[in-house]
Amino acid sequence: MMISSIDQSDGTLPVFGLVSLQVMSLWGWLWLLYCLHVPGSVWGLDGGGEGACRLTAKPVSGSVYRAGDVVIGGLFPIHVEAPLPEQEFRSIKEDSTCTIFKQRAYRWLQTMIFAVEEINRDQALLPNLTLGFLAADTCRTEGITLGAALAMVSGKEASVVGTECGTTPEVPVIIGDAHSSASMVVAQTLGPFDLPMVSYFATCACLSDTWRYPSFFRTVPSDAFQARGMAKLLRQLGWVWVGLLSGDGDYGKFGVQLLLQELQGSGVCVAYSEVIPKVPSKRQIRHIVDTIKGSTARVVVAFVGFTGHSGALMEEVVRQNITDKQWIASEAWVTYSTIASPKNLPSLAGTLGFALKKADIPGLGPFLTRLHPDGDYQNSDPFLRELWEEMFGCSLGVDPSVTLPSRRQCTGSEVIREGESQYADVSQLRASYNVYKAVYAIAYAIQDMMACRPGDGVFNGGQCPDIRKLQPSQIVHYLRGVNFSTPVGESFHFDMNGDPPASYDIINWHVTPEGTAEFVQVGHFLSSEGSDDQFHIDMDKVVWGGGSGDEVPVSVCSADCPPGTRHAVQKGRPVCCFDCLSCAEGEISNTTGSDDCIRCPERFWSNPDLTACIPQLVDFLSYSDTMGVILSVISVSGATLTAGALATFLYHRHTALVKANNSELSFLLLLSLKICFLCALVFIGQPNPWTCMLRHTLFGISFVFCISCLLSRTVVVLVAFRATLPGENLMRYFSPTQQRMGISLCTLIQVLICVLWLALAPPRPAERRGREGRGPRVILECEVGSVVGFSLVLGYIGLLASLCLLLAFLARKLPDNFNEAKFITFSMLIFCAVWISFIPAYVSSPGKYTVAVEIFAILASSFGLLFCLFAPKCYIILLRPERNTKKHIMSK
C-alpha cells in the first residue's frame, strides 16, 4: 500500500502518523528479507498465472540508470504529488504517474550524474573502477520512497531505463532521501541490514540517533545546529517577542522543538506557534494569517517549506498586504526562488535566514545546459520531456492529438541557458552541492577500500573488501572514516553521528532595481559538536524587513522599563510581557534582567533615580555645618562675655557692689558659667567614646557647680535679711568656708553620680537610622548608656534649681536697691523654663537636631543666668559708678 501525502519542504509524516511508519518499516524488512534470500522472487503475484512467479510491480514514476562496477542509488523528489494508491490490491493501476514536476530536484539528479562522470574521469581517485548510478523519483511520498529504495537494494526493479531484460544490479549504497520523514522510513528499514544511506537534504535532528539509524549519513547539517544559529540571531538582534510557524511534519515539529530548547532561559518569548497542516483549508490559512497580522510580534520564524499546498499561506499573507513583519527563514525556503517571486517581495523583502553553504561547482553549468531531446531521449531520461515542456512552454508530443491545446509544438531549436530557469540556475548551489559531496564521500570511501593491503584489513582477520562485490556493511565502516577535500577546496568528514560540520550562510533578501529578489550573504554560522560556534553578521549589509528601513526592527511584548523600575510579569502571559513598577526606596533596578530590584548594601542607599547605590549620608553636628558654626560662635561668645564680667568684677573687687555680692561666690559663679558655655563645644563633632563620656558628665557637673554657687548665694541673702530676732546671729553658720563646703558637697554628689554612671553603663557612640528628605541617613549620636544615670544627673540639676527658685522666691521682697533675690528668681525661672521645654524638643528632634536642641538649652540657660545675675551689676559698675557706693546700696 502506498500512502499519498503532501508534506513540508523537508518531508513529514503521513496522516496516520508514526505508527504507520513503524508498520511500513516492518513490511519493508519482511519484503527485503524475502527478496534478498529467495532467488527469483518477485514483488507481487500474478493471479492469472499457473504457479509461476514473475515481476508484476510497476514503478509509479521513472528512473535513470547507468551501469558501472559499483552502482550508486539515488532518491530524488522529481515530482511532489503522487497518485492515489490502489486500494483493492487486485490489479495494477494503469497510468499511475506522479505530477507537479520540480526543476530544482531534477537539477539535484543531474548533479549526481555530473559528479559520477567527473569521478570516472579522475583516474587518480578510483583507478580501474567505474561508478554507475540508479536514480529514481520518490514523488515526495514515504511509500514510494521506500518502494524505490527496496527495489534498488534488492535488484527487483521491474523496469529500469537503460537495462536489458528488466534486470538491475543490486545497489550497495543510496544517496537520499531529500526529506526527513522518508529518510526515517528508509533508514529504519535498511539499517538492520547495514545498508548505508547518505542524505543530502534530510535535516531532522532525530536522524542523528545512531541507535535507530546506524547506517544513516548525511552531507547536510542537522537542524539542531540551525536552531542554535537562529537562537543566536534572535538574541543578538534583541528580538525577544517572536512568532513561530512550522510544518505539520518531522522537519517543522522537530525544528521548532529544537529552537524552543535553545531559547529556554534566553529571554526570548513565543507570541504564538502555528502549525500549517499538510492540506490546509482556506479557513485554517486565514486563521494562521490573522494570527500573524494581529500579533504584536514583528518577527516571524518559519520552519516550513512553502511548497505545494503550504504555499497558499504566503499567498494569503500577500493578499492581506502584511508588510510590517520581519521573516526569519529556515534553510528549506530561504533561497527558494519560487517564494521569492516579485509578487511576494512587498511582504518578504528583507527576509533573513540560514542557507546551506554555497559552492561554485566548476563545469556544472555547461553540464546542465547540454540536455536536448534528441533521438530516443525517452529511454535515456524519462524526465527530460517534462523539463523541456515546462521550461519552454511547448509540447514535445509527436502525435498532435496528444499535444496540449494550450501549448505550441516544440521546434527543437530551443536551448537551455544558464540562469534562465530554476533548473539551470547555478548561482545558489546549496542542496546540489550536498549531492555533489555525497557522491564524493562514497567515492573516497571506496578509494580507502582499494588502498587496503591484505592482512591489514579490518574484516575477518585482516581481510580487505572485494571491490567488485562490495558489502554494504563495509561501505558503512569506511564512510565513517572518510576525510577529504572536495574539488572546490572544502574539507569534509562525518562525525560519530554521521553528521557533517555545520556551515551556514546567513542570507538576506534584497530587491533589485528590476523588482526581483537577490539573495545576499550577510554573515555566516559555523558549528560542530565539541567546538565553539562562530557567528557573524554584517549589520551594514542587511536590508531589514517590516518597513524598518535602516533600523533594526524592534520586536518586544513590552518596552524596556526605564531606570529605577522593575518588571512585573503580566498574569497569564509570557515573561516578556510585563508592567514597569518603581523600585522601593533603598533598592535599585537590576541590570541583569531580573524581575526584582536589588537591595542596597548596609550603609548604602539608592540615588534619586533608583539606578545606583550611593553611601548613606552620615549625619552628626559638625563644625563644618552652618548650625555647628553658629552654635560654636554663640558658645565662645558666651564664654567671652562671662570672662569679661569676671574681669570686670576682678578689677572692681574693692567696690561696694562687688563686696556686697560676695565677691568669692561671684567669681566661682562666673567660672562655672564659663565652663557651662564651653561644655557646649564638646557636643559638636563626630561622637567617639571619650567625647560621649565627657559631654554629659561635664555638662552635669558644671551646671550643678553653677547652681550650687547660686543656691549658696541665695541662702546667704535670705538669711542676712531675714534674721530679725535680737541676738540672732545666723550668719555664723554661713561663713565663706562653710559656703565653699556646701558648694563642694553639692558638686561632689553629682560627681559621684557621674562616676557610677561611667563605671556601670557609660555613654557610647551609636548609629541610628533616620531620614531627612527622600532618603535615610546614618545618624551618629551618643547613647546615654544608662537611662537611670542620665535621669539622675538631670534630676539632681532640677532638684537644686527648684530649691534655688523656691528660696529666691521667698526672698523676693528685699530692699529695692539691693533686690538680689529678684534677679535670682528671674534667672531660675528662665533656667527652669528652658529645661522644661527642652524635654519634648529633645525627644521630637531628628538626627543632629537632637544635639542642637541640647546645646541650645545649655546656652540659653547659661545666658539667662549670666544676664539676669551680672548684667545689672556690670551696668552699674561700668556706666553708673555713682551708684556703686555703700550709701546707695543701703538706702531704701
C-alpha positions in Angstrom: 0.0 0.0 0.0 1.3 3.4 -0.9 0.3 6.4 1.1 -0.1 9.8 -0.7 0.9 12.8 1.4 1.8 16.4 0.8 4.5 17.3 3.3 6.6 20.3 4.1 9.9 21.2 2.5 11.8 18.5 4.3 9.3 15.8 4.5 6.6 15.0 7.0 4.8 12.0 8.4 1.7 10.7 6.6 -1.7 11.4 8.0 -1.7 8.3 10.2 1.5 9.3 12.0 4.4 7.5 13.4 2.6 4.1 13.9 2.2 3.8 10.2 5.9 4.4 9.7 6.7 1.6 12.0 4.3 -0.7 10.1 5.7 0.4 6.8 9.3 -0.3 8.1 8.2 -3.7 9.3 6.7 -4.5 5.9 9.8 -3.4 4.3 12.0 -5.6 6.4 9.9 -8.7 5.6 9.8 -7.9 1.9 13.5 -7.2 1.8 14.4 -10.4 3.6 12.3 -12.3 1.1 13.8 -10.6 -1.9 17.4 -11.0 -0.7 17.2 -14.6 0.3 14.8 -16.1 -2.3 16.3 -16.2 -5.7 13.9 -15.3 -8.5 11.4 -13.9 -6.0 9.2 -11.2 -7.3 7.3 -8.2 -5.9 3.7 -9.2 -6.2 1.8 -12.2 -7.5 0.1 -12.7 -10.9 -3.3 -14.1 -10.0 -3.8 -15.5 -13.5 -0.5 -17.5 -13.7 0.0 -21.2 -13.3 2.1 -21.1 -10.2 4.9 -19.3 -12.0 6.3 -16.2 -10.3 7.0 -13.1 -12.3 7.5 -9.4 -11.7 4.2 -7.6 -11.6 5.4 -4.5 -9.8 5.2 -1.3 -11.9 7.1 1.8 -11.0 4.9 4.8 -10.3 7.5 7.2 -11.7 10.6 6.9 -13.8 14.2 6.1 -13.1 17.6 6.7 -14.7 20.3 4.1 -14.8 23.9 3.7 -16.0 25.9 0.6 -15.4 29.2 0.6 -13.5 31.4 -1.6 -11.3 29.7 0.0 -8.3 26.2 1.3 -8.8 25.1 4.2 -6.5 21.5 4.6 -5.8 19.8 8.0 -5.8 16.4 9.1 -4.5 15.1 12.5 -5.7 11.6 14.1 -5.4 11.4 14.9 -9.1 7.6 15.2 -8.6 5.9 16.3 -5.4 2.4 14.9 -5.8 1.8 11.2 -6.0 -1.3 9.4 -7.4 -3.9 7.9 -5.2 -2.9 4.4 -4.1 -4.6 1.2 -5.3 -7.0 0.2 -2.5 -8.3 -3.2 -3.7 -4.9 -4.9 -4.4 -6.4 -6.9 -7.3 -4.8 -5.3 -10.2 -2.0 -2.9 -11.3 -3.3 0.6 -11.6 -2.6 1.9 -15.1 -1.2 5.4 -15.8 -0.2 5.9 -12.2 2.2 8.8 -12.7 3.3 11.5 -10.3 2.6 15.1 -11.0 4.0 18.6 -10.4 7.4 18.5 -11.8 10.2 20.3 -9.8 13.2 21.6 -11.7 15.3 22.1 -8.6 15.0 18.3 -7.7 15.9 17.4 -11.3 19.0 19.6 -11.0 20.0 17.5 -8.0 19.7 14.3 -10.0 21.8 15.8 -12.8 24.4 17.0 -10.2 24.7 13.3 -9.1 25.3 12.2 -12.7 27.8 15.1 -13.2 29.7 14.0 -10.0 29.8 10.3 -11.1 31.1 11.3 -14.5 33.7 13.6 -13.0 34.9 10.9 -10.7 35.1 8.4 -13.5 37.3 10.8 -15.5 39.7 11.2 -12.5 41.9 8.1 -12.7 43.8 9.2 -9.6 40.7 8.9 -7.4 39.3 5.5 -8.5 41.7 3.9 -11.0 40.4 0.9 -12.9 36.9 1.3 -11.4 33.8 2.8 -12.9 30.9 4.2 -10.9 27.4 3.7 -12.1 24.1 5.1 -10.8 20.4 4.2 -10.5 18.3 7.3 -9.6 14.6 7.1 -9.0 11.8 9.6 -8.5 10.2 9.4 -5.0 7.3 11.7 -5.7 7.9 13.2 -2.2 6.0 10.3 -0.6 7.2 7.9 2.0 5.6 4.8 0.5 7.0 5.4 -3.0 10.4 6.3 -1.5 10.5 3.1 0.5 9.4 1.0 -2.5 12.1 2.6 -4.7 14.8 2.0 -2.1 13.9 -1.6 -1.6 13.8 -2.2 -5.3 17.3 -0.7 -5.7 19.0 -2.7 -2.9 17.3 -6.0 -3.9 17.7 -5.7 -7.6 14.0 -6.4 -8.2 13.0 -3.2 -10.0 10.6 -4.2 -12.7 11.5 -1.7 -15.3 14.6 0.5 -15.3 15.5 2.6 -18.3 18.9 1.6 -19.7 18.8 -2.1 -18.7 18.2 -5.2 -20.7 15.5 -7.8 -19.8 14.3 -5.6 -16.9 17.1 -6.6 -14.6 19.1 -4.2 -12.4 22.1 -4.7 -10.3 22.0 -4.5 -6.5 22.8 -1.1 -5.1 25.1 -1.2 -2.1 24.6 2.5 -1.1 21.9 5.1 -1.7 22.1 8.9 -1.9 18.9 10.3 -0.4 16.3 11.0 0.5 15.7 14.7 0.4 13.1 14.7 3.2 13.3 13.7 6.8 10.2 11.5 7.1 11.0 9.4 4.0 14.6 9.2 5.2 13.4 7.9 8.6 11.3 5.2 7.0 14.1 4.0 4.6 16.9 4.3 7.1 14.9 2.4 9.7 14.2 -0.3 7.2 17.7 -0.6 5.7 19.6 -0.1 9.0 19.3 -3.7 10.3 20.9 -4.8 7.1 23.8 -2.3 7.3 22.7 -0.7 4.0 24.1 2.8 4.0 22.2 6.0 3.1 23.8 9.4 2.5 21.1 12.1 2.6 21.7 15.5 1.0 18.7 17.4 2.4 17.1 15.5 5.4 17.9 17.8 8.3 15.8 16.4 11.2 17.9 16.1 14.3 16.2 12.8 15.1 18.3 11.2 12.3 21.4 11.7 14.4 20.3 8.8 16.6 22.8 6.1 15.6 20.9 3.5 17.7 17.8 3.8 15.5 19.6 4.8 12.3 23.0 3.0 12.5 23.8 3.3 8.8 22.5 6.8 8.1 24.8 9.5 7.0 24.2 13.0 5.6 26.0 15.9 4.0 23.5 18.4 5.2 23.8 19.7 8.8 21.3 18.7 11.5 18.6 21.1 12.3 20.0 21.2 15.8 22.7 23.5 14.5 20.3 25.6 12.6 18.1 26.1 15.6 21.2 27.1 17.6 22.1 29.7 15.0 18.6 31.0 14.9 18.6 31.4 18.7 21.9 33.3 18.5 20.4 35.6 15.8 17.3 36.4 17.8 19.3 37.1 21.0 22.0 39.2 19.2 19.3 41.4 17.5 17.3 41.8 20.7 14.2 40.1 19.2 12.5 38.8 22.4 8.9 38.5 21.1 8.6 36.2 18.1 6.0 34.1 16.3 6.7 30.6 15.1 5.4 28.8 12.1 6.1 25.1 11.5 5.0 22.4 9.0 2.9 19.5 10.2 5.8 17.0 9.9 9.1 16.0 11.3 11.0 18.9 9.8 8.8 21.6 11.2 7.9 19.9 14.5 11.5 18.9 15.4 12.9 22.2 14.2 10.6 24.3 16.3 11.1 22.0 19.3 14.9 22.4 19.0 14.5 26.1 18.6 12.4 26.3 21.8 15.0 24.3 23.6 17.7 26.7 22.5 15.6 29.7 23.6 15.0 28.4 27.1 16.4 30.9 29.6 17.5 33.3 26.9 14.7 35.9 27.5 13.1 35.2 24.1 9.4 34.5 24.3 7.0 33.0 21.8 3.9 35.1 21.0 2.3 32.2 19.0 3.2 28.9 17.5 1.1 27.9 14.5 1.3 24.6 12.6 0.5 24.6 8.9 -1.5 21.5 8.0 -0.4 19.3 5.2 -3.6 20.0 3.2 -4.8 23.2 4.8 -8.3 24.6 4.3 -8.9 28.2 3.4 -10.3 28.8 6.9 -7.1 27.4 8.5 -4.9 29.5 6.3 -7.0 32.7 7.2 -6.7 31.8 10.9 -2.9 31.5 10.8 -2.5 34.7 8.7 -4.9 36.6 11.0 -2.8 35.4 14.0 0.3 36.7 12.3 -1.3 40.0 11.4 -2.9 40.6 14.8 0.2 39.8 16.9 2.4 42.5 18.2 5.4 40.2 17.4 7.1 41.7 14.4 9.5 38.8 13.9 8.1 35.5 12.4 10.3 32.4 12.4 9.1 29.9 9.7 10.4 26.4 9.9 8.5 25.3 6.9 9.0 24.8 3.2 6.5 26.9 1.2 5.9 24.3 -1.5 2.7 22.6 -2.5 -0.4 23.4 -0.5 1.6 25.2 2.2 2.5 27.9 -0.4 -1.1 29.1 0.0 -0.2 30.6 3.3 2.2 33.1 1.7 -0.4 33.9 -0.9 -2.8 34.9 1.8 -0.1 37.0 3.5 0.5 38.9 0.3 -3.3 39.2 -0.3 -3.8 40.8 3.1 -0.8 43.1 2.5 1.1 42.2 5.6 4.2 44.2 5.2 5.3 45.0 8.8 6.9 41.7 9.6 10.5 40.6 9.7 10.6 37.0 8.4 13.3 34.5 9.5 13.6 31.6 7.1 14.9 28.1 7.6 17.2 26.6 5.0 14.3 24.9 3.3 13.0 28.1 1.7 15.5 30.9 2.3 16.8 30.6 -1.3 13.7 29.2 -2.9 13.2 31.4 -5.9 9.5 30.4 -6.3 8.7 32.0 -3.0 10.9 35.0 -3.7 8.9 36.0 -6.7 8.3 39.7 -7.3 4.7 39.5 -6.3 5.7 38.3 -2.8 8.5 40.8 -2.2 6.3 43.6 -0.7 5.7 41.3 2.2 9.0 39.3 2.2 11.7 41.9 1.3 14.4 41.9 4.0 13.9 38.3 4.9 16.8 36.8 6.9 17.6 33.1 7.0 20.1 30.4 7.2 21.1 28.7 4.0 23.3 25.7 3.4 26.8 26.6 2.4 27.0 27.7 -1.2 29.7 26.5 -3.6 30.6 27.0 -7.2 31.0 23.7 -8.9 33.2 24.1 -11.9 31.7 22.7 -15.1 28.2 22.1 -13.7 26.5 24.9 -15.6 27.6 23.7 -19.0 26.7 20.1 -18.0 23.2 21.2 -17.1 22.6 23.1 -20.3 23.9 20.2 -22.5 20.5 18.5 -22.4 18.4 18.3 -25.6 15.6 16.0 -26.5 17.4 14.3 -29.4 16.8 10.8 -30.5 15.4 8.3 -28.1 15.5 10.6 -25.1 12.5 8.9 -23.5 14.6 5.8 -22.9 17.6 7.6 -21.7 15.8 10.1 -19.4 12.1 9.9 -18.8 12.1 13.3 -17.1 13.6 15.3 -19.9 10.2 15.8 -21.7 8.6 17.4 -18.6 11.6 19.6 -18.1 11.6 20.8 -21.7 7.9 21.4 -21.8 7.8 23.3 -18.5 10.9 25.5 -19.4 9.8 26.5 -22.9 6.0 26.2 -22.6 5.7 24.0 -25.6 4.8 20.3 -26.2 7.2 17.6 -27.3 4.3 15.2 -28.3 4.9 13.7 -31.7 1.2 13.0 -32.2 -0.6 16.3 -32.5 -3.6 14.6 -30.7 -1.6 14.3 -27.5 -0.2 17.9 -27.7 -1.8 20.1 -25.2 -4.2 22.5 -26.9 -2.8 25.5 -24.9 0.8 24.8 -25.9 2.5 25.1 -29.2 4.6 22.3 -30.6 8.3 22.5 -29.7 10.6 23.2 -32.6 13.7 21.5 -31.3 15.7 24.7 -31.6 15.2 25.6 -28.0 18.4 26.0 -26.0 18.8 25.8 -22.2 20.9 28.8 -21.0 22.4 29.2 -17.5 20.4 31.3 -15.1 17.2 31.5 -17.2 15.4 28.8 -15.3 15.4 27.3 -11.8 17.0 24.2 -13.3 19.9 26.0 -14.9 20.4 28.4 -12.0 23.9 27.7 -10.6 24.2 30.8 -8.6 22.8 29.2 -5.4 24.2 25.7 -5.4 23.5 24.5 -1.9 21.5 21.3 -1.9 23.1 20.5 -5.2 26.5 20.9 -3.6 25.4 18.4 -0.8 24.5 15.9 -3.5 28.0 16.5 -5.0 29.6 15.9 -1.6 27.6 12.7 -1.1 28.9 11.2 -4.3 32.5 12.1 -3.4 32.1 10.8 0.1 31.2 7.4 -1.3 34.0 7.6 -3.9 36.6 8.3 -1.2 35.2 5.5 1.0 35.7 3.2 -2.0 39.2 4.6 -2.5 40.1 3.8 1.1 38.9 0.2 0.5 41.1 0.0 -2.6 44.0 1.2 -0.6 43.6 -1.6 1.9 46.5 -4.1 2.0 45.8 -7.8 2.6 46.4 -8.6 6.1 45.9 -5.0 7.3 42.1 -5.0 6.7 39.5 -4.7 9.4 37.3 -7.6 8.3 37.7 -11.3 9.2 41.2 -11.4 10.4 42.7 -8.7 8.3 40.8 -9.3 5.0 40.2 -6.3 2.7 36.9 -5.7 0.9 36.3 -7.1 -2.5 35.7 -4.0 -4.7 33.8 -6.0 -7.3 31.4 -7.3 -4.7 31.1 -4.7 -2.0 29.2 -5.5 1.1 27.0 -2.6 2.5 28.5 -3.0 6.0 32.0 -2.5 4.5 30.8 0.8 3.0 29.3 1.9 6.3 32.7 1.2 8.0 34.7 3.2 5.5 32.1 6.0 5.3 32.6 6.7 9.0 36.3 7.3 8.4 36.3 9.4 5.3 38.1 12.7 5.5 38.8 14.5 2.2 38.7 17.8 0.4 36.2 18.3 -2.3 37.3 19.7 -5.7 36.1 23.1 -4.6 38.5 23.0 -1.7 36.2 22.3 1.3 37.4 19.8 3.9 34.7 17.2 4.7 34.1 14.4 7.2 31.4 12.7 9.2 31.2 12.9 13.0 30.3 10.0 15.2 26.6 10.6 14.5 27.1 10.6 10.7 26.6 14.4 10.6 28.9 16.8 8.8 30.3 20.0 10.4 27.6 22.7 10.3 28.2 25.6 7.9 25.5 28.1 7.1 25.4 31.3 5.1 23.1 34.0 6.6 21.1 35.2 3.6 19.2 38.5 3.3 16.6 39.2 0.6 17.4 42.4 -1.3 15.2 43.9 -4.0 17.0 44.7 -7.2 16.1 47.8 -9.3 14.2 45.4 -11.7 12.0 44.3 -8.8 13.4 40.8 -8.4 14.9 39.2 -5.3 18.6 38.9 -4.8 19.9 36.5 -2.2 22.8 38.4 -0.5 25.1 36.7 2.0 25.4 39.0 5.1 27.0 36.6 7.5 27.8 33.0 8.4 27.4 30.5 11.2 29.8 27.6 11.8 29.2 25.0 14.4 30.2 21.4 15.2 29.9 19.2 18.3 32.7 19.9 20.8 33.8 23.2 19.4 32.9 26.8 19.8 30.3 28.3 17.5 31.3 31.1 15.1 28.5 33.5 14.4 28.9 36.7 12.4 26.5 39.1 10.7 27.4 42.3 8.9 24.8 44.7 10.1 25.7 47.3 7.5 24.8 44.9 4.6 21.4 43.9 6.0 18.2 45.3 4.5 15.6 44.9 7.2 12.1 43.8 6.6 8.8 45.1 8.0 9.3 48.6 6.6 12.1 49.3 9.1 14.5 50.8 6.6 18.0 51.0 8.0 16.9 50.5 11.6 16.8 47.0 13.2 13.1 46.2 13.8 12.0 46.1 17.4 10.0 43.1 18.4 9.1 43.2 22.1 6.0 42.4 24.0 6.7 45.2 26.5 9.1 48.1 26.0 12.1 48.2 28.3 11.4 49.6 31.7 13.0 53.0 32.5 15.8 53.1 35.0 14.6 52.8 38.6 11.8 50.3 37.8 11.4 46.6 37.8 9.5 44.1 35.6 6.2 42.8 36.9 5.1 39.9 34.7 1.6 40.2 33.5 -0.6 37.4 34.8 -1.1 34.6 32.4 1.4 35.9 29.8 5.0 35.1 29.0 7.8 36.7 31.0 8.5 39.1 28.1 5.1 40.8 28.8 5.4 42.9 31.9 4.5 46.1 33.6 7.0 48.5 35.0 6.8 49.2 38.7 9.1 51.6 40.6 11.7 50.1 42.9 11.2 50.8 46.6 13.5 53.3 48.3 16.8 51.7 49.2 16.5 49.5 46.1 17.9 50.0 42.5 16.8 48.5 39.2 18.5 45.3 38.3 20.6 45.5 35.1 21.0 41.7 34.8 17.4 41.1 33.6 15.9 40.0 36.9 12.4 41.0 37.7 13.4 42.0 41.2 15.1 45.2 42.4 18.4 44.9 44.2 18.6 45.9 47.8 21.4 48.3 48.6 24.1 47.1 51.0 24.4 48.2 54.5 25.1 51.9 54.9 24.2 52.5 51.2 21.0 53.9 49.7 19.6 54.4 46.3 20.1 57.6 44.4 17.1 59.7 43.4 16.8 57.9 40.1 17.0 54.5 41.8 19.7 53.4 39.5 22.8 53.2 41.7 23.6 52.7 45.4 25.4 55.5 47.0 26.8 55.8 50.5 24.3 57.0 53.0 24.9 60.4 54.5 26.5 60.3 57.9 24.6 62.8 60.0 26.1 64.4 63.1 26.5 68.0 64.2 29.9 69.0 62.9 31.9 72.2 62.9 31.5 72.4 59.2 27.7 72.6 59.4 26.2 76.1 59.4 24.3 75.2 62.6 27.5 73.9 64.2 29.3 77.1 63.3 26.5 79.3 64.7 26.3 77.3 68.0 30.1 77.4 68.3 30.2 81.1 67.9 27.4 81.6 70.4 29.2 79.3 72.9 32.5 81.1 72.5 30.7 84.5 72.7 29.0 83.5 75.9 32.3 82.3 77.4 33.9 85.6 76.3 31.1 87.7 77.9 31.5 85.6 81.1 35.2 86.2 81.0 34.6 89.9 80.5 32.2 90.0 83.5 34.8 88.1 85.6 37.5 90.6 84.6 35.2 93.5 85.5 34.4 92.1 88.9 38.0 91.2 89.5 39.1 94.7 88.6 36.4 96.4 90.7 36.6 93.9 93.6 37.1 96.6 96.2 34.0 98.5 95.3 30.9 98.4 97.4 28.7 96.5 94.9 31.2 93.7 94.4 31.8 93.3 98.1 28.1 93.3 98.8 27.6 90.5 96.3 30.1 88.2 98.0 33.0 88.5 95.5 34.2 85.0 96.1 30.9 83.4 95.2 30.6 85.8 92.2 34.0 84.6 90.9 33.0 80.9 91.4 29.7 81.5 89.7 31.3 83.2 86.7 33.9 80.5 86.5 31.2 77.8 86.4 29.2 79.8 83.9 32.2 79.9 81.6 32.6 76.1 81.9 28.9 75.8 81.1 29.3 77.8 77.9 32.4 75.9 76.8 31.0 72.5 77.5 28.6 73.1 74.6 31.6 72.7 72.3 32.0 69.1 73.4 28.6 68.3 71.9 29.8 69.4 68.4 31.8 67.0 66.2 31.8 63.3 65.4 31.0 61.2 68.5 33.7 59.0 69.9 33.9 57.2 73.2 35.8 60.0 75.1 33.6 62.8 73.9 30.4 60.9 74.6 31.5 60.3 78.3 32.7 63.9 78.6 29.6 65.5 77.2 27.1 64.7 79.9 29.5 64.5 82.8 31.0 67.9 82.1 27.5 69.3 81.4 26.1 67.8 84.6 29.0 68.8 86.9 29.4 72.3 85.6 25.7 73.1 85.9 25.5 71.6 89.4 28.6 73.6 90.3 26.9 76.8 88.9 23.5 76.2 90.7 25.3 75.3 93.9 27.0 78.6 93.9 23.7 80.3 93.1 22.0 78.3 95.8 24.6 79.2 98.4 24.3 82.9 97.4 20.5 82.8 97.7 20.7 81.2 101.1 23.1 83.8 102.3 21.0 86.7 101.1 17.9 85.2 102.5 19.5 84.6 105.9 21.1 88.0 106.0 17.8 89.9 105.5 15.5 87.5 107.4 17.5 87.3 110.7 15.3 89.9 112.6 15.3 88.4 116.2 17.5 90.2 118.8 20.8 88.5 119.4 20.2 86.2 116.5 23.5 85.5 114.7 22.7 83.0 111.9 25.4 84.3 109.7 28.0 82.5 111.7 26.7 79.3 110.1 27.2 80.7 106.6 30.8 81.8 106.7 32.8 81.7 103.4 34.4 78.4 104.5 31.0 76.8 105.1 29.7 78.2 101.8 32.6 76.6 100.0 32.0 73.3 101.8 28.3 73.4 100.8 29.1 74.1 97.2 31.7 71.3 97.2 29.3 68.9 98.8 26.6 69.6 96.3 29.0 69.2 93.4 30.5 66.1 94.9 27.2 64.4 94.9 26.9 65.0 91.1 30.5 63.8 90.6 29.6 60.5 92.4 26.6 60.1 90.2 28.7 60.6 87.1 31.4 58.2 88.3 28.9 55.5 88.9 27.2 56.2 85.6 30.6 56.0 83.8 31.6 52.9 85.6 28.4 50.9 85.2 26.9 52.0 81.8 28.8 54.9 80.2 27.6 56.8 77.2 29.0 55.4 74.0 28.9 56.2 70.3 26.0 54.7 68.4 24.4 54.7 64.9 20.8 55.2 64.3 18.9 55.1 61.1 17.0 58.3 60.4 15.5 60.1 57.5 16.0 63.5 56.1 14.5 64.5 52.8 14.0 61.5 50.4 16.5 59.0 51.8 17.7 57.7 55.1 20.8 58.8 56.9 23.2 57.2 59.4 22.8 59.3 62.5 25.9 59.2 64.7 25.0 60.0 68.3 25.9 59.3 71.9 23.8 56.8 73.6 23.3 57.6 77.2 24.2 54.1 78.2 22.1 54.1 81.4 18.8 56.0 81.3 18.8 55.9 85.1 22.2 57.6 85.3 21.2 60.2 82.8 17.9 60.8 84.7 19.8 61.1 88.0 22.1 63.8 86.5 19.3 65.8 85.1 17.1 65.2 88.1 19.8 66.4 90.5 20.2 69.5 88.5 16.5 70.0 88.5 16.3 69.5 92.3 18.9 72.1 93.0 17.3 74.5 90.5 13.9 74.1 92.1 15.3 74.6 95.6 17.1 77.7 94.5 14.0 79.0 92.8 11.9 78.4 95.9 14.4 80.2 98.2 14.8 83.1 95.8 11.0 83.4 95.6 10.8 83.7 99.4 13.4 86.5 99.4 11.8 88.5 96.6 10.8 91.4 98.9 14.2 92.6 99.8 15.2 96.3 99.8 14.8 97.8 96.3 18.4 98.9 95.9 19.7 95.5 96.6 17.0 93.1 95.5 19.4 90.3 94.6 16.7 87.7 95.2 14.6 89.1 92.4 17.4 88.6 89.9 18.0 85.1 91.1 14.3 84.3 90.9 14.0 85.6 87.4 17.2 83.8 86.3 15.9 80.5 87.8 12.6 80.9 86.1 14.4 81.2 82.8 16.6 78.2 83.7 13.6 76.0 84.6 11.5 77.2 81.6 14.4 76.3 79.2 15.0 72.9 80.6 11.3 72.0 80.9 10.8 72.9 77.2 14.0 71.0 76.4 12.5 67.6 77.2 9.8 67.5 74.4 12.0 69.3 72.0 14.8 66.8 72.6 12.6 63.8 72.1 11.0 65.1 68.9 14.1 66.4 67.2 15.6 64.2 64.4 19.2 63.5 63.8 21.7 66.1 64.6 19.0 68.5 65.7 18.7 66.5 68.9 22.2 67.5 69.8 21.5 71.1 68.7 18.5 71.3 71.0 20.6 70.2 73.9 23.3 72.7 73.1 20.7 75.4 72.7 19.2 74.6 76.2 22.7 74.8 77.7 23.5 78.1 76.1 20.0 79.6 76.7 20.1 78.7 80.4 23.7 79.9 80.7 22.9 83.2 79.0 19.8 83.5 81.3 21.9 83.2 84.4 24.7 85.5 83.0 22.4 88.3 82.0 20.0 88.2 84.9 22.7 88.0 87.6 25.5 90.0 86.2 24.2 92.4 83.5 22.7 94.8 86.0 25.8 94.8 88.2 28.1 95.4 85.3 25.9 98.2 84.1 26.2 99.9 87.5 29.9 99.2 87.8 30.8 100.4 84.3 28.1 103.0 83.4 26.7 104.2 86.8 29.7 104.3 89.1 27.9 106.9 91.3 25.5 104.1 92.4 28.4 101.8 93.3 28.5 103.1 96.9 27.6 101.7 100.2 25.3 104.5 101.0 23.3 104.0 97.8 23.2 100.2 98.3 21.9 100.5 101.9 19.3 103.2 101.2 15.7 102.2 100.6 
